[in-house]
Amino acid sequence: MQIYNENVNDLITPANKNLEIRESISNGIYVNRLTEKDVASANEVLEYLRKGDEVRNVAETKLNEASSRSHTVFRINLQSQPKAGGKTKLSQLNLVDLAGSEGVSKTQADGLRLREGSNINRSLLALSNVINKLSQGKRGQ
């Protein structure tokens, strides 16, 4: 099992901070101690979205009064069962809010906002590199 050290916080249970991203053969990649809730309606899903939105990191910059200061992922696992028996269908929907790229000259950021912007840009570059590698696939096939 591999453990990745990232600053991952649980927006549904805000006391759960600095969670570990883990990888195992049986579970794949997962976040240890991340809150999972069973819901039965779209209204319940929306309520958890609202709850998470209330505690996510936002701050005012010169360009945006509620600038997202971190990336947010909201994962919905869907399970449907036919009424007359048959196979259960499983689907997964990931809603991702990426903090925006921060240009120092445009935001005129300094201090904490400058450090946050730098971290946001660094993480977006890492994500861009991953997407680029995935899109290239295996060469020579």
N, C-alpha and C positions, 0 to 999 in steps of 0.2 A: 504494500500500500504506500502511495506517495502522499505527502502532505504539502500543500502550497500555503505560504504565508502571505495573505492579502488582507486588506482591511475590509472585511465583509460584515455588514450589520443587518439584522433582521428588522424589517419595517413593521411587521405584524406584532412582534414581541420586542419592542425597542431595548429592553434590558439585555437582550442577546447581542453582544458586540464582539467584534474581532473574531468572527467564526472562521473555522478552518475549512478550506476547500480540500477535499480528499478524493482519492481515486482508488478503487478496488476492483478486482475482477468481477465480483458478484454484483456490486452496486454501480459500477461505472464511476463517473465524476459526480460528486454530490457535495453539499455544504453540510457539515456536521452541526447538529442542534438547530437547524433552520426550521421554523414553524411551518407545519402543513395542516390545513384545515379541510374537512369534508364539508361540502356544500350541496344543496339540493335545488338551488334556483339561481337565476341570473342576478336577482336582487342581492343575494348573499355574496356573490362574486363582486358586485359593484361596491358593496359595503367594505369588503377587504381592500379593494383598490383605493377607496376613499381614506380608509384608516392608514394605509401605507403612504399615501400622498401627503397626509398631514404631518408626518414625521421625517420625510425625506429632506436631504440637505439642499437648501436654496439660499441664495444671498443676492443682494442688489449689486449690479455692476453698472458701468456707464451705459451699456447697451441694453440691459434687461433688468427690470426691478425684481424679478423672481427667477434668476438664473440657476439652473440645476447645477449643483456643485459636485455631483457624483453620478455614477451610472446606476440605473435601477432595472431589475429584471422581475417580472411578475409572471410566474409559470402557472398555467392551468392544465391539469390533467383531466381529460374527459373520458368517461366510461359510459358506454351505452349498451343496453341489453335488450334484445328483441323480446316482445311480450310472449311470443309463441315459442320460446326456447331459441336455440341457435347459439352462435358464437358471440361472445362479448367483444365489442370493438373498443380499442383504446386509441386515443389521440392526445397530442400535446400541443398547446399553444403557448408561445413565449412572447410577452409584450416587453419591449426593451426601450428604455428612455436613456439615450446617451447624452451625457453632459456635452454642451457645445464647445467647439474649438475656440480658444481664447487668444486673440491677437492683442498683445500688450499695447500697441500703438492705438488701437481702436477703443479698448476698455480703459486705458490709462490706469491700469491696476498697479497697486503697490502693496507691500506687506503681505498679510494673509491671503488676500485675493490674488496676488501675483503668484504665490506658492501654489494655491489651489489651481489656478490656470495652468501653471507649468505641469502639475500632476495630471490634469485633465488631458493636456496635449500629449504628454508621454503615453498615457494609456490609450488614447485614440490612435497614436502611431503604432503601438503594439497590436491593437486590433486590426488596423489596416494591413500590417505585415502578415498577420494570420489569414485574413481574408484573401490577400494576394496569393499566398502560398496554396491555400485551398483551391482557388480558382484556376491555378496552373495545372493541377492534377499531376499525374505521372507523365514525365516526358518520354518520348520514343515509343508510345503505344498506339 
